[in-house]
Amino acid sequence: MLAAMNHNLAAGLTILLVGVVIVVAIWEAIWKLIALWKSARNDQMAWFICLAIFNTAGILPILYILFFQRKANNQPV
């Protein structure tokens, strides 16, 4: 009986973990695509390469969008 409960618990946790990974992957992809597009439009090749290489669950793309992208008058922040 205890083995069956442990099996059900493990199956539930596995499903939960897979769901969390999928949500984090979608979150990362959205932020990464926005940041890559903005860095390409602003001719910031170094940022484009860093954003394309590193997977940081959306942290690096969000930092780029908030603090490091060029302003509308093409001046660095």
HELIX and SHEET records of a PDB file:
HELIX    1   1 LEU A    2  ARG A   41  1                                  40    
HELIX    2   2 MET A   45  ILE A   53  1                                   9    
HELIX    3   3 ILE A   59  LEU A   63  1                                   5    
HELIX    4   4 TYR A   64  PHE A   68  3                                   5    
END                                                                             
